[in-house]
């Protein structure tokens, strides 16, 4: 998936970032459905398709990938926004926090 397509795919989610939890979770579900329709796959550490990935986990993975692309493009304010949304979704869905390494 190209960075531009990923950006377009995540737009409804990023637009709902300042909304209440219900609106954000609706955007998570919509984004996860779009990802599935496009055949986007979350990979495990070995590069194999991960099994049993929740919508929230898939969207957080997409946001992290998006943030990586933004960082490479030097768009640091947008990186912070994407990672804040990912962290908020993780808190709402009670996902385990994985510390980021640089």
BASERO-96064 format. One record per residue (C-alpha): chain; x, y, z. Coordinates in Angstrom, 1 decimal. Layout:
<sites>
+-------+--------+--------+--------+
: chain :      u :      v :      w :
+-------+--------+--------+--------+
:     A :      X :      Y :      Z :
...
+-------+--------+--------+--------+
</sites>
This chain:
<sites>
+-------+--------+--------+--------+
: chain :      u :      v :      w :
+-------+--------+--------+--------+
:     A :    0.0 :    0.0 :    0.0 :
:     A :    1.4 :    3.4 :   -1.0 :
:     A :    1.8 :    6.1 :    1.6 :
:     A :   -0.7 :    8.2 :   -0.2 :
:     A :   -3.3 :    5.5 :   -0.3 :
:     A :   -2.7 :    4.8 :    3.4 :
:     A :   -3.2 :    8.5 :    4.2 :
:     A :   -6.5 :    8.5 :    2.3 :
:     A :   -7.6 :    5.4 :    4.1 :
:     A :   -6.9 :    6.9 :    7.5 :
:     A :   -8.4 :   10.3 :    6.8 :
:     A :  -11.8 :    9.5 :    8.4 :
:     A :  -10.1 :    8.2 :   11.4 :
:     A :   -7.8 :   11.2 :   11.8 :
:     A :  -10.8 :   13.5 :   11.3 :
:     A :  -12.6 :   11.8 :   14.1 :
:     A :   -9.7 :   12.1 :   16.5 :
:     A :  -11.1 :   15.0 :   18.4 :
:     A :  -14.6 :   13.4 :   18.7 :
:     A :  -16.0 :   11.4 :   21.5 :
:     A :  -15.1 :    7.7 :   22.0 :
:     A :  -18.2 :    6.5 :   20.2 :
:     A :  -17.4 :    8.5 :   17.1 :
:     A :  -13.7 :    7.4 :   17.2 :
:     A :  -14.7 :    3.8 :   17.5 :
:     A :  -17.1 :    4.1 :   14.6 :
:     A :  -14.2 :    5.6 :   12.5 :
:     A :  -12.0 :    2.6 :   13.6 :
:     A :  -14.6 :    0.1 :   12.4 :
:     A :  -15.1 :    2.0 :    9.1 :
:     A :  -11.3 :    2.2 :    8.6 :
:     A :  -10.8 :   -1.5 :    9.4 :
:     A :  -13.6 :   -2.5 :    7.0 :
:     A :  -11.9 :   -0.4 :    4.2 :
:     A :   -8.5 :   -2.0 :    5.0 :
:     A :  -10.1 :   -5.5 :    4.8 :
:     A :  -11.8 :   -4.6 :    1.5 :
:     A :   -8.4 :   -3.5 :    0.1 :
:     A :   -6.7 :   -6.7 :    1.3 :
:     A :   -4.5 :   -4.9 :    3.8 :
:     A :   -2.8 :   -7.4 :    6.2 :
:     A :   -1.2 :   -7.0 :    9.5 :
:     A :    2.0 :   -9.0 :    9.7 :
:     A :    3.5 :  -10.7 :   12.7 :
:     A :    7.2 :  -10.2 :   13.6 :
:     A :    8.2 :  -13.0 :   11.3 :
:     A :    6.5 :  -11.3 :    8.3 :
:     A :    3.6 :  -13.7 :    8.2 :
:     A :   -0.1 :  -12.6 :    8.3 :
:     A :   -1.1 :  -12.2 :   12.0 :
:     A :   -4.1 :  -14.2 :   13.2 :
:     A :   -7.0 :  -12.9 :   15.2 :
:     A :   -6.1 :   -9.2 :   14.8 :
:     A :   -8.9 :   -7.0 :   16.2 :
:     A :  -10.1 :   -3.9 :   14.2 :
:     A :   -8.4 :   -1.7 :   16.8 :
:     A :   -5.1 :   -3.5 :   16.5 :
:     A :   -5.2 :   -3.4 :   12.7 :
:     A :   -5.9 :    0.4 :   12.7 :
:     A :   -3.2 :    1.1 :   15.3 :
:     A :   -0.7 :   -0.8 :   13.1 :
:     A :   -1.8 :    1.3 :   10.1 :
:     A :   -1.4 :    4.5 :   12.1 :
:     A :    2.1 :    3.5 :   13.2 :
:     A :    3.0 :    2.7 :    9.6 :
:     A :    1.5 :    6.1 :    8.5 :
:     A :    3.5 :    7.8 :   11.3 :
:     A :    6.7 :    6.2 :   10.0 :
:     A :    6.0 :    7.5 :    6.5 :
:     A :    5.3 :   11.0 :    7.8 :
:     A :    8.5 :   10.9 :    9.9 :
:     A :   10.5 :   10.1 :    6.8 :
:     A :    8.9 :   13.0 :    5.0 :
:     A :    9.8 :   15.4 :    7.9 :
:     A :    6.2 :   16.0 :    8.9 :
:     A :    6.8 :   15.8 :   12.7 :
:     A :    3.6 :   17.6 :   13.8 :
:     A :    1.6 :   15.0 :   11.8 :
:     A :    3.6 :   12.2 :   13.3 :
:     A :    2.6 :   13.3 :   16.8 :
:     A :   -1.0 :   13.5 :   15.8 :
:     A :   -1.1 :   10.0 :   14.3 :
:     A :    0.7 :    8.5 :   17.3 :
:     A :   -1.7 :   10.3 :   19.7 :
:     A :   -4.7 :    8.9 :   17.9 :
:     A :   -3.1 :    5.4 :   18.0 :
:     A :   -2.4 :    5.7 :   21.7 :
:     A :   -6.0 :    6.9 :   22.3 :
:     A :   -7.4 :    3.9 :   20.4 :
:     A :   -5.1 :    1.6 :   22.3 :
:     A :   -6.4 :    2.9 :   25.7 :
:     A :  -10.1 :    2.7 :   24.6 :
:     A :   -9.6 :   -0.9 :   23.4 :
:     A :   -7.3 :   -1.9 :   26.3 :
:     A :   -4.5 :   -2.9 :   24.0 :
:     A :   -1.2 :   -3.6 :   25.7 :
:     A :    1.2 :   -0.7 :   25.4 :
:     A :    4.4 :   -1.4 :   23.4 :
:     A :    7.2 :    1.1 :   24.1 :
:     A :    8.6 :    2.6 :   21.0 :
:     A :   12.3 :    2.3 :   20.3 :
:     A :   14.4 :    4.7 :   18.2 :
+-------+--------+--------+--------+
</sites>
